[in-house]
Amino acid sequence: MKTELHTVTIPVDDYNELLIANKIADEKISANKGHIEKLNTRSREFVSALAFLERKGLLDEFNTEISKSYKLESVGINKDYKKIIES
C-alpha cells in the first residue's frame, strides 16, 4: 500500500503534540550520538589494550588479576583485527 496516496486528518492539538514529541526524540538521539561515539572509541581502545597484553603473553595474568576471562579472536581476512569473544 502506498502511503503517499492517503491523507490523514487529525486535530491540530494532536499534530502539535506529535511535533513536540518528534523534536524531543531528535534532541535525545543527537545527545546520545556523542555518548555512543565515546563508548565506541573506548571499546576499540580496550580491544587494542587486550591485543597488546595478548602479544606480550600477559592476557592470562590480566584475566586472573581482575577475575574475568577475556579472549580475543581474529576477524576478517587480514587477521590484524581482533574482537572480544565470550569464554
A tleap script that builds the chain and sets N, CA, C and O, in Angstrom:
source leaprc.protein.ff14SB
mol = sequence {
  NMET LYS THR GLU LEU HIE THR VAL THR ILE
  PRO VAL ASP ASP TYR ASN GLU LEU LEU ILE
  ALA ASN LYS ILE ALA ASP GLU LYS ILE SER
  ALA ASN LYS GLY HIE ILE GLU LYS LEU ASN
  THR ARG SER ARG GLU PHE VAL SER ALA LEU
  ALA PHE LEU GLU ARG LYS GLY LEU LEU ASP
  GLU PHE ASN THR GLU ILE SER LYS SER TYR
  LYS LEU GLU SER VAL GLY ILE ASN LYS ASP
  TYR LYS LYS ILE ILE GLU CSER
}
set mol.1.N position { 0.850 -1.174 0.000 }
set mol.1.CA position { 0.000 0.000 0.000 }
set mol.1.C position { 0.893 1.234 0.000 }
set mol.1.O position { 1.807 1.349 0.817 }
set mol.2.N position { 0.628 2.135 -0.903 }
set mol.2.CA position { 1.404 3.367 -0.996 }
set mol.2.C position { 0.804 4.400 -0.060 }
set mol.2.O position { -0.356 4.786 -0.198 }
set mol.3.N position { 1.608 4.840 0.892 }
set mol.3.CA position { 1.098 5.802 1.875 }
set mol.3.C position { 1.053 7.219 1.317 }
set mol.3.O position { 0.380 8.081 1.882 }
set mol.4.N position { 1.764 7.475 0.210 }
set mol.4.CA position { 1.744 8.817 -0.376 }
set mol.4.C position { 0.367 9.184 -0.927 }
set mol.4.O position { 0.052 10.364 -1.083 }
set mol.5.N position { -0.443 8.184 -1.218 }
set mol.5.CA position { -1.731 8.427 -1.840 }
set mol.5.C position { -2.850 8.639 -0.820 }
set mol.5.O position { -3.996 8.876 -1.202 }
set mol.6.N position { -2.528 8.555 0.471 }
set mol.6.CA position { -3.542 8.674 1.501 }
set mol.6.C position { -3.361 9.958 2.295 }
set mol.6.O position { -2.240 10.418 2.514 }
set mol.7.N position { -4.470 10.521 2.718 }
set mol.7.CA position { -4.451 11.714 3.552 }
set mol.7.C position { -5.110 11.374 4.872 }
set mol.7.O position { -6.183 10.773 4.918 }
set mol.8.N position { -4.433 11.777 5.961 }
set mol.8.CA position { -4.967 11.540 7.295 }
set mol.8.C position { -5.236 12.889 7.926 }
set mol.8.O position { -4.396 13.787 7.881 }
set mol.9.N position { -6.402 13.025 8.508 }
set mol.9.CA position { -6.767 14.271 9.168 }
set mol.9.C position { -6.811 14.025 10.673 }
set mol.9.O position { -7.508 13.133 11.157 }
set mol.10.N position { -6.040 14.851 11.405 }
set mol.10.CA position { -6.042 14.745 12.858 }
set mol.10.C position { -6.233 16.135 13.446 }
set mol.10.O position { -5.973 17.131 12.771 }
set mol.11.N position { -6.676 16.215 14.673 }
set mol.11.CA position { -6.837 17.531 15.301 }
set mol.11.C position { -5.494 18.256 15.424 }
set mol.11.O position { -4.446 17.619 15.535 }
set mol.12.N position { -5.533 19.579 15.405 }
set mol.12.CA position { -4.329 20.400 15.472 }
set mol.12.C position { -3.568 20.145 16.775 }
set mol.12.O position { -2.337 20.109 16.773 }
set mol.13.N position { -4.280 19.969 17.875 }
set mol.13.CA position { -3.618 19.714 19.158 }
set mol.13.C position { -2.799 18.418 19.095 }
set mol.13.O position { -1.669 18.372 19.580 }
set mol.14.N position { -3.363 17.389 18.508 }
set mol.14.CA position { -2.638 16.126 18.370 }
set mol.14.C position { -1.419 16.287 17.463 }
set mol.14.O position { -0.360 15.718 17.726 }
set mol.15.N position { -1.580 17.063 16.399 }
set mol.15.CA position { -0.473 17.312 15.479 }
set mol.15.C position { 0.653 18.056 16.194 }
set mol.15.O position { 1.827 17.729 16.021 }
set mol.16.N position { 0.293 19.050 16.992 }
set mol.16.CA position { 1.304 19.798 17.742 }
set mol.16.C position { 2.021 18.901 18.757 }
set mol.16.O position { 3.229 19.029 18.956 }
set mol.17.N position { 1.279 18.000 19.392 }
set mol.17.CA position { 1.906 17.051 20.314 }
set mol.17.C position { 2.889 16.150 19.575 }
set mol.17.O position { 3.970 15.849 20.082 }
set mol.18.N position { 2.508 15.724 18.383 }
set mol.18.CA position { 3.416 14.908 17.575 }
set mol.18.C position { 4.690 15.668 17.207 }
set mol.18.O position { 5.784 15.104 17.243 }
set mol.19.N position { 4.548 16.933 16.856 }
set mol.19.CA position { 5.717 17.749 16.526 }
set mol.19.C position { 6.646 17.898 17.729 }
set mol.19.O position { 7.866 17.803 17.596 }
set mol.20.N position { 6.059 18.134 18.906 }
set mol.20.CA position { 6.861 18.273 20.126 }
set mol.20.C position { 7.562 16.956 20.458 }
set mol.20.O position { 8.745 16.945 20.800 }
set mol.21.N position { 6.831 15.856 20.357 }
set mol.21.CA position { 7.421 14.542 20.639 }
set mol.21.C position { 8.559 14.232 19.665 }
set mol.21.O position { 9.583 13.673 20.056 }
set mol.22.N position { 8.374 14.597 18.405 }
set mol.22.CA position { 9.412 14.376 17.402 }
set mol.22.C position { 10.650 15.220 17.707 }
set mol.22.O position { 11.777 14.744 17.568 }
set mol.23.N position { 10.443 16.460 18.118 }
set mol.23.CA position { 11.561 17.346 18.459 }
set mol.23.C position { 12.328 16.799 19.663 }
set mol.23.O position { 13.559 16.787 19.664 }
set mol.24.N position { 11.604 16.349 20.683 }
set mol.24.CA position { 12.246 15.788 21.876 }
set mol.24.C position { 13.030 14.532 21.516 }
set mol.24.O position { 14.143 14.335 22.003 }
set mol.25.N position { 12.463 13.688 20.673 }
set mol.25.CA position { 13.154 12.458 20.254 }
set mol.25.C position { 14.430 12.797 19.485 }
set mol.25.O position { 15.467 12.171 19.704 }
set mol.26.N position { 14.365 13.771 18.596 }
set mol.26.CA position { 15.549 14.183 17.840 }
set mol.26.C position { 16.635 14.724 18.765 }
set mol.26.O position { 17.818 14.457 18.553 }
set mol.27.N position { 16.244 15.478 19.785 }
set mol.27.CA position { 17.212 16.014 20.746 }
set mol.27.C position { 17.878 14.886 21.533 }
set mol.27.O position { 19.090 14.908 21.749 }
set mol.28.N position { 17.089 13.905 21.959 }
set mol.28.CA position { 17.645 12.776 22.707 }
set mol.28.C position { 18.602 11.965 21.835 }
set mol.28.O position { 19.660 11.537 22.296 }
set mol.29.N position { 18.226 11.759 20.579 }
set mol.29.CA position { 19.067 10.997 19.660 }
set mol.29.C position { 20.385 11.723 19.433 }
set mol.29.O position { 21.448 11.103 19.467 }
set mol.30.N position { 20.326 13.033 19.203 }
set mol.30.CA position { 21.561 13.778 18.965 }
set mol.30.C position { 22.426 13.823 20.216 }
set mol.30.O position { 23.652 13.810 20.112 }
set mol.31.N position { 21.815 13.877 21.401 }
set mol.31.CA position { 22.586 13.863 22.644 }
set mol.31.C position { 23.261 12.515 22.847 }
set mol.31.O position { 24.380 12.449 23.354 }
set mol.32.N position { 22.593 11.449 22.458 }
set mol.32.CA position { 23.156 10.104 22.630 }
set mol.32.C position { 24.235 9.774 21.600 }
set mol.32.O position { 25.073 8.907 21.848 }
set mol.33.N position { 24.231 10.447 20.452 }
set mol.33.CA position { 25.230 10.155 19.423 }
set mol.33.C position { 26.635 10.393 19.942 }
set mol.33.O position { 27.532 9.588 19.694 }
set mol.34.N position { 26.837 11.487 20.657 }
set mol.34.CA position { 28.152 11.774 21.218 }
set mol.34.C position { 28.560 10.731 22.236 }
set mol.34.O position { 29.711 10.296 22.267 }
set mol.35.N position { 27.613 10.331 23.070 }
set mol.35.CA position { 27.885 9.325 24.093 }
set mol.35.C position { 28.239 7.979 23.452 }
set mol.35.O position { 29.178 7.314 23.889 }
set mol.36.N position { 27.511 7.587 22.446 }
set mol.36.CA position { 27.774 6.322 21.747 }
set mol.36.C position { 29.140 6.361 21.064 }
set mol.36.O position { 29.862 5.363 21.061 }
set mol.37.N position { 29.493 7.500 20.490 }
set mol.37.CA position { 30.791 7.634 19.834 }
set mol.37.C position { 31.928 7.468 20.845 }
set mol.37.O position { 32.936 6.827 20.546 }
set mol.38.N position { 31.769 8.046 22.045 }
set mol.38.CA position { 32.782 7.888 23.093 }
set mol.38.C position { 32.901 6.427 23.510 }
set mol.38.O position { 34.006 5.917 23.691 }
set mol.39.N position { 31.756 5.749 23.663 }
set mol.39.CA position { 31.786 4.334 24.041 }
set mol.39.C position { 32.460 3.487 22.969 }
set mol.39.O position { 33.209 2.560 23.279 }
set mol.40.N position { 32.195 3.806 21.722 }
set mol.40.CA position { 32.794 3.071 20.618 }
set mol.40.C position { 34.309 3.243 20.623 }
set mol.40.O position { 35.046 2.282 20.401 }
set mol.41.N position { 34.776 4.471 20.877 }
set mol.41.CA position { 36.210 4.732 20.944 }
set mol.41.C position { 36.832 3.975 22.105 }
set mol.41.O position { 37.900 3.381 21.957 }
set mol.42.N position { 36.173 3.992 23.260 }
set mol.42.CA position { 36.689 3.260 24.420 }
set mol.42.C position { 36.739 1.769 24.141 }
set mol.42.O position { 37.683 1.095 24.555 }
set mol.43.N position { 35.737 1.241 23.446 }
set mol.43.CA position { 35.709 -0.186 23.126 }
set mol.43.C position { 36.891 -0.562 22.241 }
set mol.43.O position { 37.547 -1.576 22.475 }
set mol.44.N position { 37.161 0.251 21.228 }
set mol.44.CA position { 38.303 -0.018 20.347 }
set mol.44.C position { 39.611 0.047 21.120 }
set mol.44.O position { 40.507 -0.772 20.914 }
set mol.45.N position { 39.715 1.038 22.021 }
set mol.45.CA position { 40.933 1.158 22.816 }
set mol.45.C position { 41.102 -0.046 23.742 }
set mol.45.O position { 42.217 -0.535 23.922 }
set mol.46.N position { 40.011 -0.525 24.327 }
set mol.46.CA position { 40.077 -1.670 25.224 }
set mol.46.C position { 40.512 -2.922 24.482 }
set mol.46.O position { 41.340 -3.686 24.979 }
set mol.47.N position { 39.960 -3.135 23.298 }
set mol.47.CA position { 40.347 -4.296 22.496 }
set mol.47.C position { 41.815 -4.178 22.090 }
set mol.47.O position { 42.538 -5.175 22.076 }
set mol.48.N position { 42.256 -2.964 21.761 }
set mol.48.CA position { 43.666 -2.772 21.419 }
set mol.48.C position { 44.565 -3.080 22.609 }
set mol.48.O position { 45.626 -3.685 22.452 }
set mol.49.N position { 44.141 -2.662 23.799 }
set mol.49.CA position { 44.919 -2.941 25.010 }
set mol.49.C position { 44.972 -4.443 25.280 }
set mol.49.O position { 46.020 -4.973 25.649 }
set mol.50.N position { 43.846 -5.127 25.098 }
set mol.50.CA position { 43.834 -6.583 25.287 }
set mol.50.C position { 44.724 -7.276 24.262 }
set mol.50.O position { 45.403 -8.251 24.586 }
set mol.51.N position { 44.725 -6.776 23.023 }
set mol.51.CA position { 45.580 -7.363 21.987 }
set mol.51.C position { 47.051 -7.166 22.349 }
set mol.51.O position { 47.872 -8.053 22.113 }
set mol.52.N position { 47.385 -6.020 22.915 }
set mol.52.CA position { 48.757 -5.771 23.358 }
set mol.52.C position { 49.145 -6.758 24.454 }
set mol.52.O position { 50.223 -7.350 24.415 }
set mol.53.N position { 48.256 -6.927 25.430 }
set mol.53.CA position { 48.537 -7.874 26.508 }
set mol.53.C position { 48.694 -9.296 25.965 }
set mol.53.O position { 49.537 -10.060 26.434 }
set mol.54.N position { 47.877 -9.635 24.979 }
set mol.54.CA position { 47.957 -10.969 24.381 }
set mol.54.C position { 49.299 -11.171 23.674 }
set mol.54.O position { 49.921 -12.225 23.807 }
set mol.55.N position { 49.744 -10.156 22.921 }
set mol.55.CA position { 51.036 -10.251 22.230 }
set mol.55.C position { 52.194 -10.404 23.217 }
set mol.55.O position { 53.165 -11.106 22.937 }
set mol.56.N position { 52.085 -9.748 24.365 }
set mol.56.CA position { 53.142 -9.812 25.378 }
set mol.56.C position { 53.020 -11.043 26.280 }
set mol.56.O position { 53.879 -11.275 27.130 }
set mol.57.N position { 51.964 -11.825 26.098 }
set mol.57.CA position { 51.764 -13.020 26.902 }
set mol.57.C position { 51.232 -12.730 28.299 }
set mol.57.O position { 51.400 -13.540 29.211 }
set mol.58.N position { 50.592 -11.581 28.470 }
set mol.58.CA position { 50.109 -11.159 29.785 }
set mol.58.C position { 48.592 -11.224 29.935 }
set mol.58.O position { 48.059 -10.862 30.983 }
set mol.59.N position { 47.903 -11.675 28.912 }
set mol.59.CA position { 46.437 -11.664 28.959 }
set mol.59.C position { 45.909 -12.607 30.033 }
set mol.59.O position { 44.973 -12.254 30.750 }
set mol.60.N position { 46.482 -13.783 30.158 }
set mol.60.CA position { 46.018 -14.721 31.191 }
set mol.60.C position { 46.246 -14.155 32.590 }
set mol.60.O position { 45.400 -14.305 33.472 }
set mol.61.N position { 47.383 -13.510 32.786 }
set mol.61.CA position { 47.671 -12.898 34.088 }
set mol.61.C position { 46.685 -11.763 34.375 }
set mol.61.O position { 46.217 -11.608 35.503 }
set mol.62.N position { 46.377 -10.974 33.345 }
set mol.62.CA position { 45.402 -9.887 33.487 }
set mol.62.C position { 44.039 -10.444 33.860 }
set mol.62.O position { 43.386 -9.928 34.767 }
set mol.63.N position { 43.599 -11.498 33.166 }
set mol.63.CA position { 42.305 -12.123 33.456 }
set mol.63.C position { 42.251 -12.639 34.891 }
set mol.63.O position { 41.233 -12.495 35.567 }
set mol.64.N position { 43.342 -13.239 35.351 }
set mol.64.CA position { 43.401 -13.748 36.721 }
set mol.64.C position { 43.307 -12.604 37.724 }
set mol.64.O position { 42.615 -12.706 38.737 }
set mol.65.N position { 44.001 -11.530 37.433 }
set mol.65.CA position { 44.037 -10.381 38.347 }
set mol.65.C position { 42.664 -9.740 38.520 }
set mol.65.O position { 42.306 -9.331 39.625 }
set mol.66.N position { 41.895 -9.650 37.442 }
set mol.66.CA position { 40.585 -8.977 37.536 }
set mol.66.C position { 39.422 -9.967 37.603 }
set mol.66.O position { 38.261 -9.559 37.585 }
set mol.67.N position { 39.722 -11.244 37.679 }
set mol.67.CA position { 38.699 -12.299 37.769 }
set mol.67.C position { 37.721 -12.262 36.596 }
set mol.67.O position { 36.513 -12.422 36.776 }
set mol.68.N position { 38.246 -12.054 35.417 }
set mol.68.CA position { 37.456 -12.098 34.180 }
set mol.68.C position { 38.098 -13.110 33.246 }
set mol.68.O position { 39.144 -13.682 33.555 }
set mol.69.N position { 37.473 -13.322 32.121 }
set mol.69.CA position { 38.026 -14.242 31.142 }
set mol.69.C position { 37.874 -13.653 29.745 }
set mol.69.O position { 37.059 -14.119 28.949 }
set mol.70.N position { 38.667 -12.626 29.455 }
set mol.70.CA position { 38.647 -12.017 28.131 }
set mol.70.C position { 39.490 -12.849 27.184 }
set mol.70.O position { 40.588 -13.283 27.529 }
set mol.71.N position { 38.969 -13.066 25.993 }
set mol.71.CA position { 39.722 -13.723 24.925 }
set mol.71.C position { 39.487 -12.930 23.656 }
set mol.71.O position { 38.439 -12.310 23.476 }
set mol.72.N position { 40.470 -12.959 22.787 }
set mol.72.CA position { 40.371 -12.243 21.518 }
set mol.72.C position { 40.366 -13.234 20.368 }
set mol.72.O position { 40.956 -14.312 20.440 }
set mol.73.N position { 39.681 -12.834 19.306 }
set mol.73.CA position { 39.573 -13.668 18.112 }
set mol.73.C position { 39.853 -12.791 16.902 }
set mol.73.O position { 39.391 -11.652 16.836 }
set mol.74.N position { 40.607 -13.315 15.947 }
set mol.74.CA position { 40.885 -12.563 14.723 }
set mol.74.C position { 39.616 -12.438 13.896 }
set mol.74.O position { 38.779 -13.340 13.859 }
set mol.75.N position { 39.499 -11.298 13.236 }
set mol.75.CA position { 38.314 -11.013 12.440 }
set mol.75.C position { 38.743 -10.667 11.019 }
set mol.75.O position { 39.693 -9.910 10.817 }
set mol.76.N position { 38.059 -11.211 10.066 }
set mol.76.CA position { 38.289 -10.836 8.676 }
set mol.76.C position { 39.456 -11.571 8.034 }
set mol.76.O position { 40.089 -12.427 8.654 }
set mol.77.N position { 39.722 -11.230 6.807 }
set mol.77.CA position { 40.765 -11.871 6.022 }
set mol.77.C position { 42.151 -11.422 6.483 }
set mol.77.O position { 43.099 -12.208 6.495 }
set mol.78.N position { 42.253 -10.155 6.861 }
set mol.78.CA position { 43.534 -9.561 7.210 }
set mol.78.C position { 44.135 -10.151 8.476 }
set mol.78.O position { 45.358 -10.207 8.603 }
set mol.79.N position { 43.304 -10.593 9.414 }
set mol.79.CA position { 43.707 -11.173 10.697 }
set mol.79.C position { 44.399 -10.175 11.617 }
set mol.79.O position { 44.852 -10.559 12.695 }
set mol.80.N position { 44.494 -8.900 11.224 }
set mol.80.CA position { 45.062 -7.883 12.111 }
set mol.80.C position { 44.010 -7.333 13.058 }
set mol.80.O position { 44.351 -6.720 14.069 }
set mol.81.N position { 42.759 -7.539 12.751 }
set mol.81.CA position { 41.683 -7.016 13.567 }
set mol.81.C position { 41.228 -8.075 14.561 }
set mol.81.O position { 41.139 -9.259 14.233 }
set mol.82.N position { 40.945 -7.634 15.772 }
set mol.82.CA position { 40.539 -8.547 16.836 }
set mol.82.C position { 39.197 -8.123 17.405 }
set mol.82.O position { 38.812 -6.958 17.319 }
set mol.83.N position { 38.488 -9.086 17.989 }
set mol.83.CA position { 37.264 -8.784 18.710 }
set mol.83.C position { 37.221 -9.643 19.964 }
set mol.83.O position { 37.825 -10.714 20.017 }
set mol.84.N position { 36.506 -9.168 20.966 }
set mol.84.CA position { 36.368 -9.905 22.212 }
set mol.84.C position { 35.325 -10.997 22.009 }
set mol.84.O position { 34.268 -10.750 21.430 }
set mol.85.N position { 35.620 -12.196 22.482 }
set mol.85.CA position { 34.643 -13.292 22.401 }
set mol.85.C position { 34.309 -13.748 23.800 }
set mol.85.O position { 35.100 -13.582 24.729 }
set mol.86.N position { 33.140 -14.320 23.942 }
set mol.86.CA position { 32.708 -14.869 25.231 }
set mol.86.C position { 33.473 -16.139 25.510 }
set mol.86.O position { 33.649 -16.979 24.629 }
set mol.87.N position { 33.925 -16.274 26.737 }
set mol.87.CA position { 34.618 -17.517 27.095 }
set mol.87.C position { 34.222 -17.963 28.480 }
set mol.87.O position { 34.702 -18.991 28.958 }
savepdb mol mol.pdb
quit
